[in-house]
Each structure stands twice: as structure tokens, then as C-alpha cells.
């Protein structure tokens, strides 16, 4: 039976951006234990210009270090908790299921790097952590596109595959060989398509939209995509303005937005700014339809802060814990995660779980900790993931972007256990038994 929730009116919500992909794919196939290393492959060779370094294929190692670069402190430290838990859950899950079998059952180990919620310091953090851990094989991160852009050159220089969760379309344009983007970078397209879906299926009549965004690489690129797509869909953009990230006053922004006559607002903001914007709208008794742009208010803390007001809130997301793509071997992952950590598996946690899993699958495929070989193996993977998308199969292009990835639209609702969680409502093939319910 379809799940339905009765919602009297749409409440506002701002959703911050950060995309994540899902976990997924088949469990690694059993492989024969590789032969013991020869003396000549006992240690990694020193890197030389134009040469690849690392251990030879067929090696047997005990531990494989993976860097985890997230905002463990600072204004966006809430993302670090979610990402860190997702990464650790993935490491534990893989280790409990036999480790990396093609490398003699090697166990994964996380090496944390705190990006301090500051993209200006992220590069130095990456350099320091790598210098302190020269045997680090791969990395995941970083809680936002700005951090990824800042750190990408460091991983490229050190030939370390970096599977990251930034959604900016500018990331694959950097031309890096070692940076991969399994998450979708077309949030705006899905948002616009959903508005059209509302108009066609529910007769909403939305014709005027407003776009507000933080003045970062992520905000600017996402907002530009929203602007272009809205115009191409025949929607009138009556307001399009940025605001300083981590600011303290957005009253003039909201005053002008309210005066614009926007029937729906597409916000792009990280957590701190999203909360500020939401509270300012509330204080002005301004309640437009909001279709959020990403992770911030998809967090468990969002529901804790808003209480019943979260019911019916809509947002785009990289992936969601209850999408139909969470099936097969991974059908229990979200439940097990919530049982362990006490909160539902948000897109940050699920995406980071997936990225560690992708690295593990790359290691299984290449049977070596050599950076160049691992990067090539990751790029060539064709595995099912909970990211969903056109086919549900990871398909990285020459720039490291996932050609198959598509976002979902979620709507908050209270489950039978009394807990509010976001539920997938669009695309319909990802929604399963969930249905969009009227917010008017």
C-alpha cells in the first residue's frame, strides 16, 4: 500500500547544498589468496618524475589507509559528524565482510583530516595529512565543493585517488585524473523538472521563481544552473541574488525576495546560512513554497530544530535512504546504520559510505595499492550503487563525473515510530511506495 501523509500547509525550509552519492553494488567476489610478495616488491618504490610508484599487483598487505577529509570542526562541523560516521560505518562493514580479498584480506583504516569548515585552509590540511601518512592509498571527502576544488591539486600531485562528494559542475572541469565525482552535478535540472511535475500532476501553477545563493563556488555554479534551466522551462526568474557565506544578517535579502512575488524559492546555502535565512523568513511571516538545494536541512538536526514544522518540507538530494536503489545486498545498510548511530542515514552518511565502497571495489579490481592502477580501476568500475540514476550503475566519464547519477526530491514526514525522516517522492521510479502529498 502507498504511504500517505496528511499535510495541511507547506512549511518553509532551506536546504544546504552538498551532494552525495549512494552506496551500492554487489559484494566483492571471492578471490584466491594472492601469492606472497617477492623481495623486490616488499616496499613501495620512491616516486620519480613521470613514473608510477607503489606496490606491485598481487601484493598482500595487512592495512590500507584511506584519508577522510571532512569538517570535523568549525561552522559546518555537523557535516563532519555525518560524513565521518558514514566513512567509519563503511570501513567496519567492509572489514567485517572479509576486507580486500584481492590483497589478502587487507583491512581498511581511516586517517582523518579536519578541513576546519574553511576551504582556504583545506589544501594545507591535505598536504599535512599526506606528509604524515605517506602510505595513504586513497581519500574521501570533503563536505562541499569548495574544499574539493582546493584540495584536488594535492591529491593529483601525490597520485592519490580522491572520491569526493562535491556537486559543483566545475569539479570535473579541473582536468584532474585522480578526482572522482560519483554524485550528481545537475541538481537544478531535477528541481525544475519537479516544478513542472507539480504543475502538470497537481495543477500548482508555479510560474515565478526566486533564486538565492551563497557567494561560493558551489552557490554560484548551482544558482547559474538553476537560472538557465528555469528560463529554458518557461519559468520567470523574478529574483536572483547572492549573499555572503556565514553572514549574520539577511533581512534585506529576504525583504527584497518577498517583494519580488516569487511563488517558489530555490535556495542554495550551507547549514549556518540556511538556518539564518529560514529564521528571517519566519520572523517576517513570509512563507513561500521552498524547494531546497541540498543537504543542510536534510540532516537529522533539521527535524529536531523545526519539530512538527518540518512536515511536508521538500528538497532535492543526491540520494535518500529509502530510494528503491537501496536494495539487494545493501537493503539493510540504512537500517543497520541508524541502529548503530541513533539517527537515519542522511545523504552525507550514505554518500560517504558509498565512496569508501567504491574505493574498496577499485582495490578488489586492481589488486594493488598503486595510485595510478587504483585510479584506472575506479574509473573502469561498472557496479550497481544506491545513487540511483538512469540505470543505477556507476559510470564515470573521462573527467571522473558519474554519467548515470541523478538526484531525487524528498519530502519530510513522520514515520510510525514518531520520527521525522525525508522520504523520496520523485522521480517516481525511485519513490517506491512513497507518494507526493499536497502541501496546499
C-alpha positions as CSV (number, residue, x, y, z in Angstrom):
1,X,0.0,0.0,0.0
2,X,1.2,3.5,-0.7
3,X,2.4,5.5,2.2
4,X,0.4,8.7,2.6
5,X,0.8,11.6,5.0
6,X,-1.8,14.3,5.6
7,X,-0.2,17.8,5.4
8,X,-2.3,20.9,5.9
9,X,0.1,23.5,4.7
10,X,3.6,23.7,3.3
11,X,6.2,25.0,5.8
12,X,9.4,26.7,4.7
13,X,12.7,25.1,4.6
14,X,16.1,26.0,3.4
15,X,18.3,23.1,2.4
16,X,22.0,23.5,2.2
17,X,23.9,22.0,-0.7
18,X,26.3,19.2,-0.7
19,X,25.7,16.2,-2.7
20,X,26.4,12.7,-2.1
21,X,26.1,9.5,-3.9
22,X,24.8,6.3,-2.5
23,X,26.4,3.1,-1.5
24,X,25.9,0.2,-3.7
25,X,27.0,-2.6,-5.9
26,X,27.5,-6.3,-5.5
27,X,29.6,-7.7,-2.7
28,X,33.2,-8.4,-3.8
29,X,33.5,-11.8,-5.4
30,X,35.6,-14.4,-3.6
31,X,39.1,-14.5,-5.0
32,X,42.0,-16.8,-4.4
33,X,44.6,-15.6,-1.9
34,X,47.3,-13.8,-3.9
35,X,50.9,-15.1,-3.8
36,X,53.3,-13.6,-1.3
37,X,55.2,-10.6,-2.5
38,X,58.7,-11.0,-3.8
39,X,61.6,-9.2,-2.1
40,X,61.6,-6.6,-4.9
41,X,58.0,-5.6,-4.1
42,X,58.3,-5.6,-0.3
43,X,58.1,-1.8,-0.1
44,X,56.8,1.0,-2.2
45,X,59.4,2.5,-4.6
46,X,60.2,6.1,-4.3
47,X,58.3,8.3,-6.8
48,X,60.1,9.7,-9.7
49,X,59.0,12.3,-12.3
50,X,56.9,10.6,-14.9
51,X,56.8,7.3,-13.1
52,X,54.2,5.5,-11.1
53,X,55.1,4.3,-7.6
54,X,53.5,1.9,-5.2
55,X,53.4,-1.8,-4.5
56,X,53.1,-4.3,-7.2
57,X,49.9,-6.1,-8.2
58,X,49.4,-9.3,-6.3
59,X,50.8,-7.9,-3.0
60,X,49.5,-8.9,0.3
61,X,49.1,-6.2,2.9
62,X,47.6,-6.0,6.4
63,X,46.2,-2.5,6.5
64,X,45.2,0.1,3.8
65,X,44.9,3.7,4.9
66,X,42.1,5.9,3.5
67,X,42.1,9.6,4.2
68,X,38.8,11.1,5.4
69,X,38.8,14.9,4.9
70,X,35.7,16.5,6.4
71,X,34.7,19.5,8.5
72,X,35.2,18.0,11.9
73,X,35.2,21.5,13.4
74,X,34.1,25.0,12.5
75,X,30.8,26.3,11.3
76,X,29.9,23.2,9.3
77,X,31.0,20.6,11.8
78,X,27.6,18.9,11.7
79,X,28.6,17.7,8.2
80,X,31.8,16.2,9.6
81,X,29.9,14.1,12.1
82,X,27.6,12.7,9.4
83,X,30.4,12.1,6.9
84,X,32.7,10.6,9.5
85,X,30.1,8.2,10.7
86,X,29.3,7.2,7.1
87,X,33.0,6.5,6.4
88,X,33.6,4.6,9.6
89,X,30.5,2.5,9.0
90,X,31.7,1.6,5.5
91,X,35.2,0.7,6.8
92,X,33.7,-1.5,9.5
93,X,31.2,-3.1,7.1
94,X,33.9,-3.9,4.5
95,X,36.3,-5.3,7.2
96,X,33.6,-7.4,8.7
97,X,32.9,-8.9,5.3
98,X,36.5,-10.1,4.7
99,X,38.4,-6.9,3.9
100,X,40.0,-6.5,0.5
101,X,40.2,-10.1,-0.7
102,X,42.4,-9.4,-3.7
103,X,45.0,-8.1,-1.3
104,X,45.0,-11.0,1.1
105,X,42.0,-9.8,3.2
106,X,43.7,-6.4,4.0
107,X,41.7,-4.2,6.4
108,X,40.8,-0.6,5.8
109,X,41.8,2.1,8.2
110,X,40.6,5.7,8.3
111,X,43.0,8.7,8.7
112,X,41.0,11.8,9.5
113,X,41.8,15.2,8.2
114,X,39.9,18.2,9.6
115,X,39.2,20.7,6.8
116,X,38.0,23.2,9.6
117,X,35.0,24.4,7.6
118,X,37.4,26.6,5.7
119,X,38.2,26.0,2.1
120,X,41.2,28.4,2.3
121,X,42.9,26.0,4.8
122,X,41.8,22.7,3.2
123,X,44.8,22.5,0.8
124,X,47.3,22.8,3.7
125,X,45.4,20.2,5.7
126,X,45.6,17.7,2.8
127,X,49.3,18.4,2.4
128,X,50.0,17.9,6.1
129,X,48.0,14.7,6.4
130,X,49.6,13.2,3.3
131,X,53.1,14.1,4.6
132,X,52.3,12.4,7.9
133,X,50.9,9.3,6.2
134,X,52.9,8.6,3.1
135,X,51.3,5.2,2.9
136,X,47.8,6.6,2.5
137,X,46.3,4.9,-0.6
138,X,43.1,6.9,-1.3
139,X,40.9,9.6,0.2
140,X,37.2,10.6,0.5
141,X,35.7,14.0,1.3
142,X,35.1,16.8,1.8
143,X,31.7,18.1,2.8
144,X,31.5,20.7,0.0
145,X,32.7,21.6,-3.5
146,X,34.9,24.5,-2.3
147,X,37.0,22.1,-0.3
148,X,37.3,19.7,-3.2
149,X,38.5,22.3,-5.6
150,X,41.1,23.5,-3.1
151,X,42.5,20.0,-2.4
152,X,42.2,18.4,-5.8
153,X,45.7,19.5,-6.9
154,X,47.3,18.0,-3.8
155,X,45.8,14.6,-4.5
156,X,46.7,14.9,-8.2
157,X,50.4,15.7,-7.3
158,X,50.6,12.8,-4.9
159,X,48.8,10.3,-7.2
160,X,46.1,9.6,-4.6
161,X,42.6,8.7,-5.9
162,X,40.1,11.0,-4.3
163,X,36.4,10.0,-4.4
164,X,34.6,13.1,-3.3
165,X,31.1,14.4,-2.6
166,X,31.1,18.0,-4.1
167,X,28.3,18.6,-6.6
168,X,29.7,21.6,-8.5
169,X,30.0,21.1,-12.2
170,X,33.3,22.9,-12.1
171,X,35.0,19.9,-10.3
172,X,35.3,17.6,-13.4
173,X,36.3,20.7,-15.4
174,X,39.6,20.9,-13.4
175,X,41.0,18.2,-15.6
176,X,42.3,16.0,-12.7
177,X,43.0,12.3,-13.2
178,X,42.7,11.3,-9.6
179,X,39.5,13.1,-8.5
180,X,36.1,11.4,-9.0
181,X,32.6,12.7,-8.6
182,X,30.1,9.8,-8.2
183,X,27.4,12.3,-7.1
184,X,25.1,14.2,-9.5
185,X,26.1,17.7,-10.5
186,X,22.7,18.5,-12.1
187,X,20.6,19.5,-9.0
188,X,19.0,22.4,-10.8
189,X,17.6,20.2,-13.6
190,X,15.8,17.9,-11.2
191,X,14.4,20.9,-9.3
192,X,13.0,22.4,-12.5
193,X,11.6,19.1,-13.6
194,X,9.9,18.7,-10.3
195,X,8.3,22.1,-10.6
196,X,6.9,21.1,-14.0
197,X,5.8,17.8,-12.4
198,X,3.9,19.8,-9.7
199,X,2.2,22.0,-12.4
200,X,1.2,19.0,-14.6
201,X,0.2,16.5,-12.0
202,X,-1.1,18.7,-9.2
203,X,-2.0,21.9,-11.0
204,X,0.2,24.1,-8.9
205,X,0.5,26.9,-11.5
206,X,4.0,27.9,-10.4
207,X,5.4,30.4,-13.0
208,X,7.6,32.8,-10.9
209,X,10.7,31.6,-9.1
210,X,13.3,33.2,-6.9
211,X,16.9,32.1,-6.5
212,X,19.1,32.9,-3.5
213,X,22.6,31.5,-3.1
214,X,25.7,31.9,-1.1
215,X,28.7,33.6,-2.8
216,X,30.9,30.4,-3.1
217,X,31.9,28.3,-6.0
218,X,29.2,25.8,-5.1
219,X,26.5,28.5,-4.7
220,X,27.4,30.4,-7.8
221,X,27.6,27.4,-10.1
222,X,24.4,25.8,-8.7
223,X,22.5,29.1,-9.0
224,X,23.6,29.7,-12.5
225,X,22.4,26.2,-13.5
226,X,19.0,26.9,-11.8
227,X,18.8,30.2,-13.7
228,X,19.5,28.7,-17.1
229,X,17.2,25.8,-16.6
230,X,14.3,27.8,-15.2
231,X,14.4,30.1,-18.2
232,X,14.5,27.2,-20.6
233,X,11.5,25.7,-18.9
234,X,9.5,28.9,-19.4
235,X,9.6,30.0,-15.8
236,X,10.1,33.6,-14.9
237,X,13.0,34.3,-12.6
238,X,11.8,37.3,-10.6
239,X,14.7,37.3,-8.1
240,X,18.3,36.1,-8.4
241,X,20.7,37.3,-5.7
242,X,23.7,36.1,-3.7
243,X,24.5,36.6,0.0
244,X,27.8,36.4,1.9
245,X,28.5,32.9,3.2
246,X,28.5,32.7,7.1
247,X,26.9,36.1,7.4
248,X,24.9,37.4,10.3
249,X,22.0,39.4,8.7
250,X,20.0,38.6,5.6
251,X,16.9,40.8,6.4
252,X,17.4,43.0,3.3
253,X,17.7,39.9,1.0
254,X,14.5,38.4,2.3
255,X,12.7,41.7,2.2
256,X,13.5,42.1,-1.5
257,X,12.7,38.4,-2.2
258,X,9.3,38.8,-0.6
259,X,8.6,41.9,-2.7
260,X,9.5,40.1,-5.9
261,X,6.4,38.0,-6.0
262,X,8.3,34.7,-6.3
263,X,5.9,31.8,-5.9
264,X,8.6,29.3,-5.2
265,X,12.2,29.9,-3.9
266,X,15.2,27.8,-4.8
267,X,17.8,28.4,-2.0
268,X,21.5,27.3,-2.1
269,X,23.2,27.5,1.3
270,X,25.2,25.7,3.9
271,X,23.8,24.9,7.2
272,X,24.5,28.0,9.2
273,X,23.2,30.3,6.5
274,X,20.2,28.1,5.7
275,X,19.1,28.4,9.4
276,X,19.6,32.2,9.3
277,X,17.5,32.5,6.2
278,X,14.8,30.3,7.4
279,X,14.5,32.1,10.8
280,X,14.5,35.5,9.0
281,X,11.6,34.4,6.7
282,X,9.7,33.2,9.8
283,X,10.2,36.5,11.6
284,X,8.8,38.3,8.5
285,X,5.8,36.0,8.4
286,X,6.9,35.1,4.8
287,X,6.0,31.5,3.8
288,X,6.7,30.8,0.1
289,X,7.0,27.3,-1.4
290,X,10.6,26.3,-0.9
291,X,12.4,23.7,-2.9
292,X,15.8,23.3,-1.1
293,X,19.0,22.7,-2.9
294,X,20.8,20.0,-0.9
295,X,22.0,18.5,2.4
296,X,21.9,21.0,5.3
297,X,18.2,20.7,6.2
298,X,18.2,17.0,5.2
299,X,20.1,16.4,8.3
300,X,18.5,14.8,11.4
301,X,19.1,18.0,13.3
302,X,16.9,19.9,10.9
303,X,13.8,17.9,12.1
304,X,15.0,18.3,15.7
305,X,15.1,22.0,15.4
306,X,11.8,22.5,13.4
307,X,9.7,19.8,15.1
308,X,6.3,19.4,13.5
309,X,7.0,22.3,11.2
310,X,9.3,20.1,9.2
311,X,6.3,18.0,8.0
312,X,5.9,18.3,4.2
313,X,9.2,20.2,3.6
314,X,10.7,19.5,0.1
315,X,14.3,19.4,-1.1
316,X,16.5,18.0,-3.8
317,X,19.0,15.4,-2.6
318,X,21.9,13.5,-4.0
319,X,20.3,10.3,-2.8
320,X,18.0,9.2,0.0
321,X,18.0,6.3,2.4
322,X,14.6,4.9,1.3
323,X,15.0,5.2,-2.5
324,X,14.4,2.0,-4.4
325,X,18.1,1.9,-5.3
326,X,18.8,0.9,-1.6
327,X,18.1,-2.8,-2.4
328,X,19.8,-6.1,-3.0
329,X,22.9,-6.6,-0.9
330,X,22.5,-3.1,0.5
331,X,18.9,-3.3,1.6
332,X,19.8,-3.5,5.3
333,X,22.6,-0.8,5.2
334,X,20.4,2.2,6.2
335,X,18.6,0.2,9.0
336,X,21.9,-1.0,10.4
337,X,23.4,2.5,10.3
338,X,20.5,4.0,12.2
339,X,20.6,1.2,14.7
340,X,24.3,1.8,15.3
341,X,24.4,5.6,15.4
342,X,20.9,6.5,16.5
343,X,19.9,8.7,13.6
344,X,18.8,8.0,10.0
345,X,21.4,7.7,7.2
346,X,21.4,11.1,5.7
347,X,22.8,11.8,2.2
348,X,26.1,12.7,3.7
349,X,26.5,9.5,5.6
350,X,25.1,7.3,2.7
351,X,27.3,9.1,0.1
352,X,30.4,8.7,2.1
353,X,29.7,5.1,2.7
354,X,29.3,4.7,-1.0
355,X,32.6,6.4,-1.7
356,X,34.6,4.2,0.6
357,X,32.8,1.2,-1.0
358,X,33.9,2.4,-4.5
359,X,37.5,2.6,-3.4
360,X,37.2,-0.9,-1.9
361,X,35.8,-2.2,-5.2
362,X,38.6,-0.5,-7.1
363,X,41.2,-2.2,-4.8
364,X,39.5,-5.5,-5.4
365,X,39.6,-5.0,-9.1
366,X,43.3,-3.9,-9.4
367,X,44.8,-6.0,-6.6
368,X,47.4,-3.3,-5.8
369,X,47.7,-0.1,-3.7
370,X,49.5,1.7,-6.5
371,X,47.7,5.0,-7.0
372,X,47.7,5.1,-10.8
373,X,46.4,1.5,-11.1
374,X,43.8,2.2,-8.5
375,X,42.6,5.3,-10.2
376,X,42.3,3.4,-13.5
377,X,40.4,0.6,-11.8
378,X,37.9,3.1,-10.2
379,X,37.4,4.8,-13.5
380,X,36.6,1.5,-15.1
381,X,34.1,0.2,-12.5
382,X,30.6,-0.7,-13.6
383,X,28.8,-1.6,-10.4
384,X,25.3,-1.0,-9.1
385,X,25.0,1.7,-6.5
386,X,22.3,3.2,-4.3
387,X,22.8,6.5,-6.1
388,X,20.0,5.5,-8.5
389,X,20.1,7.4,-11.8
390,X,19.4,6.2,-15.3
391,X,20.5,2.7,-14.7
392,X,21.7,2.6,-11.1
393,X,25.2,1.6,-12.4
394,X,28.3,3.7,-11.7
395,X,29.6,5.1,-15.0
396,X,32.5,7.5,-14.6
397,X,33.5,9.5,-17.7
398,X,36.9,10.7,-18.7
399,X,36.7,13.6,-16.2
400,X,35.7,11.4,-13.3
401,X,32.0,12.5,-13.3
402,X,29.2,9.9,-12.9
403,X,27.2,10.0,-16.2
404,X,24.5,7.9,-14.6
405,X,23.8,10.0,-11.5
406,X,20.5,11.7,-11.0
407,X,19.3,13.5,-7.8
408,X,16.0,12.8,-6.1
409,X,13.3,15.0,-4.5
410,X,12.4,14.2,-0.9
411,X,9.6,15.3,1.4
412,X,9.8,15.2,5.2
413,X,7.1,13.2,7.1
414,X,6.6,11.4,10.4
415,X,7.0,7.7,10.4
416,X,5.2,5.2,12.6
417,X,7.9,5.3,15.3
418,X,7.3,9.1,15.7
419,X,10.5,10.1,14.0
420,X,10.6,12.6,11.1
421,X,12.6,11.4,8.1
422,X,12.9,12.6,4.5
423,X,11.1,10.3,2.0
424,X,11.8,10.0,-1.7
425,X,8.9,11.3,-3.8
426,X,10.5,12.0,-7.2
427,X,11.4,10.5,-9.7
428,X,8.6,8.1,-9.2
429,X,10.7,5.1,-10.1
430,X,12.9,5.9,-7.1
431,X,10.0,6.7,-4.8
432,X,8.8,3.1,-4.4
433,X,5.7,3.1,-2.1
434,X,6.0,6.8,-1.3
435,X,3.8,9.4,-2.8
436,X,4.0,13.2,-3.0
437,X,1.2,14.7,-0.9
438,X,-0.4,18.1,-1.4
439,X,1.2,20.9,0.5
440,X,-1.5,23.5,0.0
